[in-house]
Structures are given as structure tokens and as C-alpha cells.
């Protein structure tokens, strides 16, 4: 499964956000790997962040819940989320707006 999403990043938060992501906390990375997340990338274009990752597990909902329940990840989100600006047209319950895939070359 491939997941792409987008969120806003105000210009005044770019330096701090990029600084944090240049050295992501090891516990956050460990939890992502344990939840079968691979090839995770975040790109920036102006005031937008675009993320992409691949999921290789068998139960995405359970693995996502494990990430959300992880105390280190919760601390990480508490630092990063105030820097972000969710898009108004995201679905209920989304922080990052998930994007539909319209093309894939395998």
C-alpha cells in the first residue's frame, strides 16, 4: 500500500520543521519500522509538505493505532504539529490530507 498526503507549513516554521526532520528521534523511527512503514519521505514545496510512504503489513489500522499509542511518537507529534497547518478540505479525523493515487508505474 502506498500513502501520500499533504499539509501546510507556514514560512515562519520551515527552518524549525526541517531542523527537526534532519534528526528524527530514534524511537519514532523504530516505531514506524515496527509498524511496517518503509520508504517514508517528506518533501516541501513553498508552504506545503508532501509525504509519501509504503505500508507492507497486514493490518494498517492496527499498525496505525500502535504508532498513535506510542509515547515517544506522541511527544514527537506534540513538537511537530504546532508547526503544521492542516488543509481545510481534509477528511474528518485527518491531520494530513490523504491524496488519491491517480497514476503508478510499477
Secondary structure, 3 states (H helix, E strand, C coil): CEEEEEEEECHHHHHHHHHHHHCCCHHHHHHHHHCCEEEEEEEEECCEEEEEEEECCCCHHHHHHHHHHCHHHHHHHHHHHHHEECCCCCCCCCCCEEECCCCCCC
